[in-house]
Amino acid sequence: MAKTKTEWICSECGDRFPRSLGRCTSCGTWGSLVEQVLASPAAKSPQAQLSSRTRKKRLQATGQPLAAITLPQIEQSQLARIPSGYGEFDRVLGGGIVPGSLVLIGGDPGVGKSTLLLQSASYLSQNGRVLYVCAEESGQQIKLRASRLNIDGSKLYILPETDLDAILLELETLQPQVAIVDSIQAIFWAELSSAPGSVSQVRECTSALMRIAKQRNIALAIVGHVTKDGAIAGPKVLEHLVDTVLYFEGDRFQTHRLLRSVKNRFGATQEVGVFDMASGGLQEVTNPSELFISGRDEIAPGTATIVACEGTRPLVVEVQALVSPTSYSSPRRTTTGIETSRFLQILAVLEKRVGIPLSKLDAYIASAGGINVAEPAADLGVAVAIAASFRDRIVDPYTVLMGEVGLGGQVRPISQLEQRLKEASKLGFRHAIIPKGQVLQTHGLRVTQVSRVLEALVAALPGVDEGDD
């Protein structure tokens, strides 16, 4: 009887080791090695079978194996994208679904991944075959969700299956235009002894699905679980294998949802699509800037408006700051939607370069709707909101602020300024405070250029002059 062999695989980088180690020598991660029982030598991986099949077809079609060619010899063809039924979904994908592409969608449980894909599958099934593989739910559960969303689905094929071989056979037989697998962590290949969701199972199943998607020109979308840190569960090689990686984000206290691309071989990264979760399912938000501007006409100290760019899309967002005397020995610093490190940096700049004593005051900052704003272009708006709260002054609700704040108190240039000004003008803003030296079309706005934070405070806050400290 053959002796069972085992190996250890790093769950972070996917490298293999003959024995257990406390630390992966490739990526340096501690405690990431997972034991895997090797398949018997006679077992042949699904991707190896598909690879052999592909070679035979090439020889039958051309009489010779594929040879390398130079770049100019490659014919350039226009990608025929498939509309998903959601303009926001198509925007994030780069213009629509690409045939033969592999899209990975991750997100927290209950955020709406299955709802989004089921609604898109219903629309896509009107023009072609669509296969929905529900590995985590029964057909009755999918039927209940479809009824709740008022989906007919008469042309939508449902396959409640977790066996990889059965799924591959169905894909070969049905040959759908689009296929959806929900989720990849529930799929297993019987030749591997490890449990579904393990490093080896996720890697092998994704590789096999990717190969058949490329061979049959099937647009394939797979759902991935996330860890408690928000990253997609499984080996990091999973994100390298696929063509597009999307994250579906949302706050359980808010109805809006953000679909963000972090990798896209067929379009721009960091694009964002905005949806609203209603009783009848997900509805796309065509003008998301209005969603993140709450009560612009209400006059309140410590409020400023910024224009953040998510990919190529400008979003007008309201930020609110509160500065108050502390009741503790060390003041509190709380952020919602703004990076804590940048917030602390701006507080230090205001105290050192502008003279606002914030070291003994509690300081809070929040973005409207809880949207995460990570880019430095929001610095100037955050600084003005903090100063306005400290001085108890009101910033004109029709003024937008854009600029990066340096440690010396400078206001630095930012990217995509013209798109930001255009979006602000479209929403009815009248005044923009921007970094000096970036002269572009004003789009009807009154533009004030500043080179230092103090100049921005003078322009944005009434009654403040450059000698005021």
ZAMARGU-4260 file (C-alpha; in steps of 0.2 Angstrom, whole numbers, plus 5000, padded with zeros to 4 digits):
<rodrens>
0) 5000/5000/5000 | 5007/5017/4995 | 5012/5028/5009 | 5001/5044/5011 | 5011/5060/5007
5) 5008/5077/5014 | 5014/5094/5010 | 5012/5112/5018 | 5005/5126/5008 | 5006/5145/5013
10) 4989/5152/5013 | 4996/5169/5009 | 5007/5167/4994 | 5003/5149/4989 | 5021/5142/4990
15) 5023/5124/4995 | 5035/5116/5008 | 5039/5098/5012 | 5037/5100/5031 | 5029/5112/5043
20) 5038/5128/5047 | 5032/5141/5059 | 5035/5155/5046 | 5034/5155/5027 | 5051/5158/5020
25) 5044/5166/5004 | 5032/5180/5011 | 5038/5180/5029 | 5020/5177/5036 | 5019/5168/5053
30) 5006/5153/5055 | 5001/5153/5037 | 5006/5135/5032 | 4991/5123/5030 | 4994/5104/5028
35) 4987/5096/5013 | 4987/5077/5008 | 4993/5074/4991 | 4982/5066/4978 | 4987/5049/4971
40) 4999/5049/4957 | 4986/5042/4945 | 4974/5057/4949 | 4975/5070/4935 | 4970/5088/4939
45) 4955/5095/4929 | 4966/5108/4922 | 4978/5095/4916 | 4964/5086/4907 | 4958/5102/4899
50) 4976/5106/4894 | 4978/5090/4885 | 4961/5092/4877 | 4966/5109/4870 | 4982/5103/4863
55) 4973/5089/4853 | 4961/5102/4846 | 4975/5113/4841 | 4983/5099/4832 | 4967/5094/4823
60) 4964/5112/4818 | 4981/5118/4812 | 4991/5102/4810 | 5005/5110/4821 | 5006/5116/4839
65) 5004/5135/4843 | 5021/5144/4839 | 5026/5161/4847 | 5024/5176/4836 | 5029/5194/4836
70) 5018/5208/4844 | 5014/5216/4827 | 5008/5199/4820 | 4994/5198/4834 | 4978/5204/4826
75) 4969/5217/4837 | 4951/5215/4839 | 4938/5225/4847 | 4931/5218/4863 | 4912/5214/4861
80) 4906/5218/4879 | 4890/5211/4886 | 4878/5223/4895 | 4875/5217/4913 | 4859/5226/4915
85) 4866/5239/4927 | 4875/5254/4920 | 4885/5256/4937 | 4891/5237/4935 | 4896/5240/4917
90) 4906/5256/4923 | 4916/5246/4936 | 4919/5232/4923 | 4926/5245/4910 | 4911/5245/4899
95) 4902/5228/4901 | 4906/5210/4903 | 4920/5203/4892 | 4917/5186/4885 | 4930/5173/4892
100) 4934/5184/4907 | 4935/5178/4925 | 4928/5190/4938 | 4930/5188/4956 | 4917/5197/4968
105) 4920/5198/4987 | 4911/5207/5001 | 4904/5205/5018 | 4890/5192/5021 | 4873/5200/5018
110) 4880/5215/5008 | 4871/5210/4992 | 4883/5200/4981 | 4870/5186/4977 | 4856/5199/4975
115) 4867/5209/4962 | 4872/5194/4952 | 4855/5186/4952 | 4847/5202/4946 | 4861/5204/4932
120) 4859/5185/4928 | 4840/5188/4925 | 4844/5202/4913 | 4857/5193/4904 | 4846/5177/4902
125) 4835/5187/4890 | 4848/5188/4877 | 4858/5171/4879 | 4860/5156/4890 | 4865/5160/4908
130) 4870/5147/4921 | 4869/5151/4940 | 4878/5138/4951 | 4872/5140/4968 | 4884/5130/4979
135) 4879/5137/4995 | 4860/5137/4993 | 4847/5126/4987 | 4836/5129/4971 | 4821/5133/4983
140) 4831/5147/4991 | 4836/5154/4974 | 4817/5153/4969 | 4812/5162/4985 | 4825/5176/4982
145) 4819/5178/4964 | 4801/5179/4969 | 4805/5193/4982 | 4815/5202/4968 | 4801/5200/4955
150) 4812/5190/4944 | 4804/5178/4931 | 4820/5169/4927 | 4811/5157/4914 | 4827/5157/4904
155) 4839/5156/4918 | 4847/5139/4922 | 4850/5135/4940 | 4862/5122/4946 | 4863/5118/4965
160) 4880/5109/4964 | 4896/5109/4974 | 4906/5095/4964 | 4919/5103/4952 | 4917/5089/4940
165) 4899/5090/4938 | 4900/5109/4936 | 4913/5107/4922 | 4902/5094/4914 | 4887/5106/4914
170) 4897/5120/4907 | 4904/5109/4893 | 4886/5103/4889 | 4876/5119/4891 | 4890/5131/4885
175) 4882/5147/4892 | 4886/5164/4887 | 4888/5169/4906 | 4890/5158/4921 | 4890/5163/4940
180) 4897/5152/4954 | 4892/5157/4971 | 4904/5154/4980 | 4921/5147/4976 | 4924/5142/4994
185) 4910/5129/4993 | 4916/5120/4977 | 4927/5105/4979 | 4937/5093/4968 | 4935/5075/4974
190) 4953/5070/4969 | 4959/5081/4984 | 4957/5075/5001 | 4957/5093/5009 | 4940/5101/5014
195) 4931/5114/5003 | 4937/5131/5006 | 4955/5125/5009 | 4970/5133/5000 | 4972/5118/4988
200) 4954/5117/4984 | 4951/5135/4980 | 4967/5136/4969 | 4963/5120/4959 | 4944/5124/4957
205) 4948/5142/4951 | 4961/5136/4939 | 4949/5123/4931 | 4935/5136/4930 | 4947/5149/4922
210) 4953/5137/4909 | 4936/5131/4903 | 4930/5150/4903 | 4945/5154/4892 | 4942/5139/4881
215) 4923/5141/4878 | 4923/5160/4879 | 4912/5160/4894 | 4911/5175/4905 | 4912/5168/4922
220) 4909/5177/4938 | 4913/5169/4955 | 4909/5175/4972 | 4923/5174/4986 | 4921/5174/5005
225) 4931/5187/5015 | 4940/5186/5031 | 4937/5196/5046 | 4950/5209/5040 | 4940/5211/5024
230) 4952/5202/5012 | 4946/5188/5001 | 4948/5172/5009 | 4960/5159/5002 | 4977/5160/4994
235) 4982/5176/4987 | 4985/5167/4970 | 4966/5167/4968 | 4967/5186/4965 | 4981/5184/4953
240) 4972/5170/4943 | 4956/5181/4939 | 4955/5195/4926 | 4945/5207/4938 | 4943/5208/4957
245) 4928/5218/4963 | 4924/5222/4981 | 4906/5225/4986 | 4905/5237/5001 | 4892/5243/5012
250) 4887/5249/5030 | 4874/5239/5039 | 4867/5255/5045 | 4866/5263/5027 | 4856/5257/5012
255) 4869/5262/4999 | 4882/5250/4992 | 4898/5253/4983 | 4905/5241/4970 | 4924/5244/4969
260) 4937/5237/4956 | 4954/5234/4963 | 4960/5224/4948 | 4954/5225/4930 | 4963/5219/4915
265) 4950/5226/4904 | 4947/5243/4912 | 4953/5256/4925 | 4955/5251/4943 | 4947/5259/4958
270) 4932/5263/4948 | 4916/5264/4959 | 4898/5259/4956 | 4885/5265/4968 | 4869/5256/4972
275) 4855/5258/4984 | 4847/5243/4993 | 4828/5244/4992 | 4814/5232/4996 | 4814/5226/4978
280) 4833/5223/4977 | 4847/5234/4971 | 4844/5250/4962 | 4859/5259/4954 | 4862/5277/4959
285) 4865/5288/4943 | 4871/5303/4953 | 4880/5297/4968 | 4886/5315/4973 | 4869/5320/4979
290) 4869/5304/4990 | 4884/5310/5000 | 4878/5328/5002 | 4867/5329/5017 | 4858/5345/5020
295) 4869/5357/5010 | 4857/5371/5014 | 4858/5369/5033 | 4870/5380/5041 | 4881/5371/5053
300) 4899/5375/5060 | 4913/5363/5056 | 4906/5357/5039 | 4915/5358/5023 | 4913/5350/5005
305) 4926/5341/4996 | 4927/5332/4979 | 4935/5315/4980 | 4939/5305/4965 | 4936/5286/4965
310) 4945/5280/4949 | 4939/5292/4936 | 4923/5296/4945 | 4922/5312/4955 | 4911/5312/4970
315) 4906/5327/4980 | 4906/5322/4999 | 4902/5332/5014 | 4914/5331/5029 | 4910/5336/5047
320) 4922/5340/5061 | 4919/5343/5079 | 4932/5350/5091 | 4928/5351/5110 | 4936/5352/5126
325) 4942/5335/5133 | 4937/5327/5149 | 4951/5315/5149 | 4970/5316/5151 | 4973/5312/5133
330) 4961/5319/5120 | 4951/5308/5109 | 4953/5306/5090 | 4939/5298/5081 | 4937/5296/5062
335) 4923/5289/5051 | 4927/5288/5032 | 4944/5298/5034 | 4961/5289/5036 | 4966/5291/5055
340) 4984/5294/5050 | 4980/5308/5039 | 4968/5316/5051 | 4982/5316/5065 | 4994/5324/5052
345) 4982/5338/5048 | 4979/5341/5067 | 4998/5343/5069 | 4999/5355/5054 | 4985/5366/5061
350) 4993/5367/5078 | 5011/5370/5072 | 5009/5380/5056 | 4993/5389/5060 | 4993/5391/5078
355) 4977/5382/5083 | 4979/5373/5100 | 4972/5356/5097 | 4983/5345/5108 | 4971/5347/5123
360) 4955/5346/5113 | 4944/5331/5107 | 4943/5330/5088 | 4931/5320/5078 | 4929/5319/5059
365) 4916/5310/5048 | 4911/5309/5030 | 4893/5310/5025 | 4886/5293/5022 | 4901/5284/5029
370) 4910/5284/5012 | 4929/5280/5014 | 4939/5294/5007 | 4957/5289/5006 | 4965/5301/4994
375) 4976/5316/4999 | 4965/5328/4990 | 4953/5328/5004 | 4966/5336/5016 | 4961/5354/5013
380) 4943/5351/5016 | 4947/5342/5032 | 4958/5356/5038 | 4945/5369/5035 | 4931/5359/5044
385) 4942/5357/5059 | 4946/5376/5060 | 4928/5380/5057 | 4923/5370/5071 | 4936/5377/5083
390) 4932/5395/5078 | 4913/5391/5077 | 4912/5398/5060 | 4902/5393/5045 | 4909/5388/5028
395) 4899/5394/5013 | 4888/5378/5009 | 4891/5382/4990 | 4910/5381/4992 | 4921/5366/4988
400) 4939/5363/4994 | 4952/5353/4985 | 4970/5351/4989 | 4984/5340/4998 | 4991/5348/5014
405) 5010/5346/5017 | 5019/5345/5034 | 5025/5363/5031 | 5007/5369/5029 | 5008/5370/5010
410) 4994/5366/4999 | 5000/5354/4985 | 4993/5351/4968 | 4981/5336/4965 | 4976/5326/4950
415) 4960/5326/4940 | 4956/5344/4945 | 4946/5348/4930 | 4934/5333/4932 | 4932/5339/4950
420) 4928/5357/4946 | 4916/5351/4932 | 4906/5339/4945 | 4905/5353/4957 | 4898/5365/4944
425) 4885/5353/4939 | 4879/5351/4957 | 4877/5370/4959 | 4892/5375/4968 | 4898/5393/4965
430) 4916/5394/4973 | 4931/5382/4973 | 4947/5384/4983 | 4961/5375/4975 | 4980/5374/4975
435) 4989/5388/4967 | 4997/5385/4950 | 4984/5373/4943 | 4975/5384/4930 | 4961/5375/4921
440) 4944/5378/4915 | 4933/5385/4929 | 4917/5378/4922 | 4908/5394/4929 | 4915/5393/4946
445) 4923/5407/4956 | 4941/5400/4959 | 4952/5405/4973 | 4970/5398/4972 | 4980/5396/4988
450) 4998/5390/4992 | 4996/5388/5011 | 4983/5381/5023 | 4981/5398/5031 | 4977/5406/5015
455) 4963/5393/5013 | 4956/5397/5030 | 4955/5416/5026 | 4946/5412/5010 | 4934/5400/5017
460) 4930/5407/5034 | 4923/5424/5036 | 4931/5435/5049 | 4948/5426/5049 | 4964/5435/5043
465) 4982/5429/5041 | 4987/5437/5057 | 4973/5428/5067 | 4981/5414/5077
</rodrens>
